[in-house]
Every structure is written in C-alpha cells, then in structure tokens.
C-alpha cells in the first residue's frame, strides 16, 4: 500500500498436487488485498507463474519469489511476524496492536499448509486466529489483510495493467487501460512498491 511499510505474505509449505490451487489462491489474495510481496516454497513454481501472470495482466506492483527455506525466511525476517492459525489470539483482540506494529515497520504474514513447526509459533510476534474455527487459510488471510488495512486496500490503484475490470451490476466488462476511467489506473510512479517513503 502506498506510503506504508511493506507487507509480505509467506506460504510456509506446499504439497504439489494437493495444494496447487490453494497456494495460488493465497498468492492472488495477498496481491488483491494489499500485500506487497509473496514468498513461496521452491516447489510452488506453478503458483508463482500464475501470480506473476495475473500481476502482468491486471497491474502491480507485486513481487513473487520462491525460496528453499521458508522457515529460515521467517526466522530471519526483520520486522513483525504474524502467524495465521486457528489456535491464535482472536484477530479482533490484536488488530490494533498489529496495525501499530505495521506503522513502525514491515510485517510478515505467515500462512501454513501442512503441520506448522512449533518454532514458528514461538518466533511469531503474533499468533492470530480468525474465528478459531477450522476454515480456509485463504479466508483467514483475506479477513486479516482487510483488518490490517482497515478497508483501504479495496481502493488501491494498479500500475501498468494490460487489462482493467470495470465494475457493473451485471455482466463482465474488461477493457484496455486506455479505455478505462483515469481513477481505475495508476501511473507506475504513483503506486508505491512497499518501500518506506
């Protein structure tokens, strides 16, 4: 989000075949709802390709990278670490504290897959639960990012898209950026990459 510290989403693990769709949806949700960057395990290259393609088509900025050691990435992250887990503190009880931490520096949002190592729970500054009930990690990420940004992410402008979706009450309308209203497309220099200003 423009003028704010970076928000990074890390998909901790990925099971090829089983998690392909879910990992891709974690990435698309992170991009659409305000995160600046996505970190994936190195065996999630297909999800990486899809999110990169969507970013090229519908605008950015949004960065995606794969790494061999996501747990190591979490341990070495310089900023606030938020681990989304149904066993964590209720999001409504900690959202103000997380927002305050984000005002002071970058935030890493960790989204698990298979069993999360206990040291991730210990290393996290916040273990956060959305409803404390079994549900999709994509839903949890969406609710968390909306709470973090307090709805501001819904008005984000996208730089350099190849296509722009125009909202309407029925049907689908996708147009070239030249045919879109000016408030639907941002110039490349008007949208922050997540770096501090």
Secondary structure as GFF3:
##gff-version 3
##sequence-region A 1 197
A	DSSP	beta_strand	7	11	.	.	.	ID=ss1
A	DSSP	alpha_helix	20	32	.	.	.	ID=ss2
A	DSSP	beta_strand	37	41	.	.	.	ID=ss3
A	DSSP	alpha_helix	45	58	.	.	.	ID=ss4
A	DSSP	beta_strand	63	67	.	.	.	ID=ss5
A	DSSP	alpha_helix	70	76	.	.	.	ID=ss6
A	DSSP	beta_strand	80	90	.	.	.	ID=ss7
A	DSSP	alpha_helix	91	104	.	.	.	ID=ss8
A	DSSP	beta_strand	107	111	.	.	.	ID=ss9
A	DSSP	alpha_helix	118	123	.	.	.	ID=ss10
A	DSSP	beta_strand	126	129	.	.	.	ID=ss11
A	DSSP	alpha_helix	137	149	.	.	.	ID=ss12
A	DSSP	three_ten_helix	152	155	.	.	.	ID=ss13
A	DSSP	beta_strand	158	159	.	.	.	ID=ss14
A	DSSP	beta_strand	164	165	.	.	.	ID=ss15
A	DSSP	beta_strand	174	175	.	.	.	ID=ss16
A	DSSP	three_ten_helix	177	179	.	.	.	ID=ss17
A	DSSP	three_ten_helix	182	184	.	.	.	ID=ss18
A	DSSP	beta_strand	185	186	.	.	.	ID=ss19
###
